[in-house]
């Protein structure tokens, strides 16, 4: 087995079975001198990527979304694209916020803040943007806390060349067993997060002592152990890690034991949102996000790549966004000729006034 295939096996095992390919998201943001902004959005990928409903798209009516298909030699690419013209740059962040309900907060979040400030000789434009991290380790735990460190050799080509097929196979099994324990821990800690959210959103819950909750949590942990013991796993490396549909009734039942049946709807909604958040995080790992920005004037500073005709490019992978923010920044300066001429005229007047004062002072000294 070659290194590339091993790397893919590691990723798939860590994040669950990924049956669809990647999506490429491209955002064109053009800030015009009159403060309007032209937006274009395009997303392209396999049809299955669009059918899983794990992407949040802009409003079809506002953006005039159009669907098309491109046939390539080895694949069929499905495309959705649209555009929007907004009246003022201050509306840009809102235009890129496609959330419609509270549950939509589980999708990838973007925030942008263009700023305009007047300078002596023109106008300075500053752009700050962020693709927010999915906080994978914080929410679901570090995979390498459960996988033996020697399994890192599976992604090291030099070490792989020195190992026998049997040694590689044993490491793969160890890796898969570690992933199963990580997955169990992920579900185990979910009850803590959901319970905290339920307490914050449901008023008038019965008093629950730490001992009562610890008993409920221990019951949930036992549920997970029993479920794991009953799993039919002829090969750990091919085990299915999506257990939610099986575990959901047990999970809800444990929390309803605390709250009573009156809160079951809220508990269900929060619990399903937590699962959807994970599925979205898993789904975007192979995605690519390209932002192309054009600001008025000349770019003077950016952490992106400069392109032809003044465009600035940032590109982030979903894998990068698992644990860190995607940060964008750029500054441009737009020279104002009338301000420059006015400033030059003012400078000439000031210099003339200073020279006259100096001449007068010298004349008085001679007298």
C-alpha positions in Angstrom: 0.0 0.0 0.0 1.5 3.3 -1.0 1.9 6.4 1.1 -0.9 8.3 -0.6 -3.4 5.5 0.0 -2.3 5.2 3.6 -2.8 9.0 4.1 -6.3 8.7 2.7 -7.1 5.7 4.9 -5.9 7.7 8.0 -8.1 10.6 7.2 -11.2 8.5 6.4 -10.8 6.5 9.5 -10.4 9.6 11.7 -13.4 11.4 10.4 -15.8 8.7 9.5 -16.7 7.2 6.1 -16.7 10.0 3.5 -18.5 8.8 0.4 -18.6 12.1 -1.5 -15.8 14.2 -3.0 -14.8 17.8 -2.4 -16.5 21.1 -3.2 -14.7 24.2 -4.5 -16.1 27.4 -3.2 -15.1 30.7 -4.9 -16.1 34.1 -3.7 -15.4 37.2 -5.8 -15.7 40.5 -3.9 -15.2 43.7 -5.8 -15.5 46.9 -3.8 -16.2 49.8 -6.2 -15.1 53.4 -5.7 -18.7 54.6 -5.2 -18.9 52.2 -2.2 -21.0 49.6 -3.9 -19.9 46.0 -3.9 -20.2 43.4 -6.6 -20.4 39.8 -5.3 -20.1 36.5 -7.2 -20.3 33.1 -5.7 -19.6 29.8 -7.4 -19.5 26.3 -5.9 -18.5 23.2 -7.9 -18.3 19.5 -7.2 -19.9 16.1 -7.4 -23.7 15.9 -7.4 -23.6 13.9 -4.1 -22.0 16.9 -2.4 -25.0 19.0 -3.1 -27.5 16.3 -2.3 -26.3 15.7 1.3 -27.6 19.1 2.4 -24.5 19.9 4.5 -23.8 23.2 2.7 -25.5 26.5 3.3 -26.2 28.3 0.0 -27.3 32.0 -0.5 -30.9 32.9 -1.2 -31.7 31.8 -4.7 -33.9 34.8 -5.5 -31.5 37.5 -4.3 -28.4 35.9 -5.8 -30.1 34.6 -9.0 -28.6 31.2 -8.6 -28.1 29.1 -11.7 -27.2 25.4 -11.9 -25.1 23.9 -14.7 -23.1 20.8 -15.5 -19.7 20.4 -17.1 -18.6 17.1 -18.6 -14.9 16.4 -18.2 -12.9 13.4 -19.3 -13.0 11.6 -16.0 -15.8 13.3 -14.1 -19.0 15.3 -14.2 -18.9 18.6 -12.3 -22.1 20.2 -11.0 -22.0 23.9 -10.5 -24.1 26.5 -8.7 -23.3 30.2 -9.2 -24.9 33.5 -8.7 -24.2 37.2 -8.1 -25.4 40.1 -6.0 -24.9 43.9 -6.1 -25.1 45.6 -2.7 -25.5 49.4 -2.3 -22.8 49.9 0.3 -19.7 48.2 1.5 -21.0 48.2 5.1 -23.6 45.7 4.1 -21.0 43.1 2.9 -20.9 41.0 6.1 -24.7 40.7 6.2 -24.7 39.8 2.5 -22.4 36.9 3.2 -24.3 35.7 6.2 -26.7 33.1 4.8 -28.0 31.8 8.1 -31.8 31.7 8.3 -32.5 29.9 11.6 -30.7 29.4 14.9 -29.8 25.9 13.8 -27.8 27.3 10.9 -25.1 28.4 13.2 -23.7 24.9 12.9 -22.5 25.7 9.4 -19.1 27.2 8.5 -19.2 30.8 9.6 -17.6 33.8 7.7 -17.2 37.3 8.9 -15.9 40.3 6.9 -15.4 43.9 7.7 -14.3 46.4 5.0 -13.4 49.9 6.3 -12.9 53.2 4.5 -11.0 56.2 5.9 -10.2 59.5 4.4 -6.5 60.5 4.2 -4.7 63.7 3.2 -4.1 62.6 -0.4 -6.9 60.1 -0.9 -8.8 57.2 0.6 -7.5 54.1 2.5 -9.5 50.9 2.3 -8.9 48.1 4.8 -10.4 44.6 4.6 -10.5 42.1 7.4 -12.1 38.7 6.9 -12.2 35.4 8.7 -13.4 31.8 8.1 -14.0 30.6 11.6 -12.3 27.4 12.9 -14.4 24.3 13.4 -12.5 23.8 16.8 -12.2 20.1 16.0 -9.9 19.0 18.9 -11.8 21.2 21.4 -15.2 19.8 20.5 -14.3 16.2 19.7 -10.9 15.5 21.2 -7.5 15.0 19.8 -7.3 11.8 17.8 -3.7 11.2 18.8 -4.7 11.0 22.5 -6.2 7.6 21.6 -4.0 6.4 18.7 -0.5 5.0 19.5 2.2 7.4 18.4 3.9 4.7 16.4 1.0 4.9 14.0 2.3 8.2 12.7 4.7 6.1 10.7 1.7 5.3 8.4 2.1 8.8 7.0 5.9 8.8 6.7 7.1 7.5 3.3 10.7 6.8 4.5 9.5 4.8 7.5 7.0 2.9 5.4 9.8 1.8 3.0 11.6 0.1 5.9 8.5 -1.8 7.1 7.1 -5.2 6.1 3.5 -5.6 4.9 2.6 -7.3 8.2 4.0 -4.5 10.2 2.0 -2.0 8.2 -1.1 -4.0 8.6 -0.6 -4.2 12.4 -0.2 -0.4 12.6 -3.4 0.1 10.6 -5.3 -2.1 13.0 -3.9 -0.2 16.0 -4.8 3.1 14.3 -8.4 1.9 13.7 -8.8 0.6 17.2 -7.6 4.0 18.6 -10.1 5.8 16.3 -12.9 3.6 17.7 -12.0 4.7 21.2 -11.8 8.3 20.1 -15.2 8.0 18.6 -16.6 6.5 21.8 -15.1 9.4 23.7 -16.6 11.9 21.3 -20.1 10.6 22.0 -19.4 10.2 25.7 -18.6 14.0 26.0 -21.5 15.1 23.9 -23.9 14.6 26.8 -22.0 17.2 28.8 -22.2 19.8 26.0 -25.9 19.2 25.2 -26.8 19.3 28.9 -25.1 22.7 29.4 -27.1 24.0 26.4 -30.3 22.5 27.7 -29.9 24.1 31.1 -29.2 27.5 29.4 -32.3 27.3 27.1 -35.0 25.6 29.2 -36.3 27.6 32.1 -37.8 26.0 35.2 -35.9 22.7 35.0 -36.1 20.5 38.1 -33.3 20.9 40.5 -30.5 18.6 39.4 -27.6 17.9 41.8 -24.2 16.9 40.6 -24.8 13.4 41.9 -28.0 13.0 39.9 -26.3 14.1 36.7 -23.2 11.9 37.4 -25.6 8.9 37.6 -27.2 9.8 34.3 -23.9 10.4 32.7 -22.6 7.0 34.0 -25.6 5.4 32.5 -24.8 7.0 29.1 -21.2 5.8 29.3 -22.5 2.2 30.0 -24.8 2.5 27.0 -21.8 3.4 24.8 -19.7 0.4 26.1 -22.6 -2.0 25.5 -23.1 -0.6 22.0 -19.4 -0.8 21.1 -19.3 -4.4 22.4 -22.2 -5.4 20.2 -20.9 -3.8 17.0 -20.3 -6.2 14.2 -16.7 -5.4 13.2 -15.0 -8.1 11.1 -12.3 -5.5 10.3 -11.7 -2.5 12.6 -10.2 -0.6 9.6 -13.6 -0.6 7.9 -15.8 0.1 10.9 -18.6 2.6 10.5 -18.2 5.5 12.9 -21.7 7.1 12.4 -23.5 5.7 15.4 -26.0 8.5 16.1 -29.1 6.9 14.5 -28.6 3.9 16.8 -27.7 5.8 19.9 -30.1 8.7 19.6 -33.0 7.1 21.5 -30.8 6.1 24.4 -29.1 9.5 24.5 -32.5 11.4 24.6 -33.9 9.0 27.2 -31.0 9.7 29.6 -31.5 13.4 29.5 -35.3 13.2 29.6 -34.8 11.2 32.9 -33.5 14.5 34.4 -35.8 17.0 32.7 -39.1 15.2 32.3 -40.9 14.7 29.0 -41.7 18.4 28.7 -38.2 19.3 27.4 -37.9 16.4 25.0 -38.4 18.6 21.9 -35.6 21.1 22.9 -33.3 18.2 23.9 -33.9 16.6 20.5 -33.2 19.8 18.6 -30.0 20.6 20.4 -28.8 17.0 20.2 -29.5 16.7 16.5 -27.8 20.1 15.9 -24.7 18.8 17.7 -24.6 15.8 15.4 -25.2 17.9 12.3 -22.3 20.2 13.4 -20.0 17.2 13.5 -21.2 15.9 10.1 -20.6 19.3 8.5 -17.1 19.5 10.0 -16.4 16.1 8.6 -17.9 17.0 5.3 -15.9 20.2 4.6 -12.5 18.6 5.4 -11.9 18.0 1.7 -13.4 21.3 0.5 -11.5 24.3 -0.8 -12.5 27.9 -0.2 -11.1 30.6 -2.5 -11.7 34.3 -1.8 -10.8 36.9 -4.5 -10.9 40.5 -3.5 -10.6 43.8 -5.5 -10.3 47.1 -3.6 -10.2 50.6 -5.1 -6.8 52.0 -5.6 -3.5 50.2 -5.2 -2.9 47.4 -2.8 -0.2 48.4 -0.3 -0.4 45.5 2.2 -2.0 42.0 2.3 -1.5 38.5 3.7 -2.9 37.1 0.5 -1.4 36.6 -3.0 -1.5 39.4 -5.5 -3.0 38.6 -8.9 -3.4 40.3 -12.2 -5.5 43.5 -12.4 -5.3 44.2 -8.7 -7.1 41.1 -7.4 -6.0 39.5 -4.2 -6.4 35.8 -3.6 -6.7 33.7 -0.4 -7.2 29.9 -0.5 -8.0 27.7 2.5 -8.7 24.0 2.8 -11.3 22.5 5.0 -8.6 20.5 6.7 -6.8 23.7 7.7 -10.1 25.1 9.1 -10.6 22.1 11.4 -8.3 23.7 14.0 -7.6 27.2 13.0 -9.2 30.4 11.6 -8.7 31.4 8.0 -7.6 35.0 8.3 -7.7 37.6 5.5 -6.4 41.1 5.5 -5.6 43.7 2.9 -5.1 47.5 2.7 -5.2 49.7 -0.4 -4.8 53.3 -1.1 -6.9 55.3 -3.6 -5.3 58.5 -4.7 -7.7 61.5 -4.9 -6.3 64.0 -7.5 -8.5 66.9 -6.3 -7.3 66.3 -2.8 -3.7 66.1 -3.9 -4.1 69.3 -5.9 -5.8 71.0 -3.0 -3.1 69.9 -0.6 -0.4 71.1 -3.0 -2.1 74.5 -3.4 -2.4 74.7 0.4 1.2 73.8 0.8 2.2 76.6 -1.7 0.2 79.1 0.2 1.7 78.1 3.6 5.2 78.2 2.2 4.5 81.7 0.7 3.2 82.9 4.0 6.3 81.6 5.8 8.7 83.2 3.3 6.9 86.6 3.7 7.2 86.3 7.5 10.9 85.5 7.2 11.5 88.5 4.8 9.7 90.9 7.2 11.7 89.6 10.1 14.9 90.1 8.3 13.8 93.6 7.2 13.1 94.6 10.8 16.5 93.3 11.9 18.3 95.6 9.3 16.4 98.6 10.6 
